[in-house]
Amino acid sequence: MLAESRERFRILGLSPKPAWAEVWHLWNVVVPRRSITGRLLTGRVWRRHDGRRWIYKKFTEYES
């Protein structure tokens, strides 16, 4: 099954996404960015790459 998916990527000339691209990670934003909902975000945000662009979500800190 894994070999079949690799073969499809090779035939189509595509390369699989790196593992970090599918994971949300914290990022410090200096220049305001648009979130999934369209609001402007600054400071610490969640960020993930969807294959074409970066997606941002608001980060709320955990309460102790």
N, C-alpha and C positions, 0 to 999 in steps of 0.2 A: 504494500500500500504506500509506504513512504517512497519507494523507488518510483512508483507511478506519478506521484505528485512532483517529484524532482524532474522527471522526464517532461511533464507538462510545462514546467517553468522553463526548461531548456528549449523546448520546441517553440514556445511563444517569445523567447528572448527576454523573459522576466527574471528578476532575482527576488528571492524571498526577503521579507522585511526583517531587519535585525531584531533580536529579542527585546532590546530597550525601547523600540518604537511602539510596542503594544502595552507598555506599562506606564501608569501615571507616576510622575516624580515631581518633587517640589522644585520651584524655580523662583528666583528673585527677578521681578520685572522692574526695569528702570523706566522704559518708555511704555505708556499705557497701551494695553492690548484689549481686544474685544473677547468677551467670554462666549460660551455656547449660546447664552440667552441674548447676547448683543450688548451687554453692559460693559463699561470700561473697567478694567482691573489694573491695580498697581500693587506693589509690594510682593508678598509671597503668594504664589498661586500653584495649582496643580497643572501640569502640562503633559501632553501626549501627542505623538505624531500619528496621523491617520493615513499616511502614505502620500498625501499631497500637501498638507499644511499642518501647522501646529494648532492644537485645540487647548483652550485654557478654561479652568474652572476655579471658582473662588475657594480659597483655603481658609477654613475656620479652625483656630487652635483648640486643642483639647483642654478641658478644664480639669484641674488636679483634684 
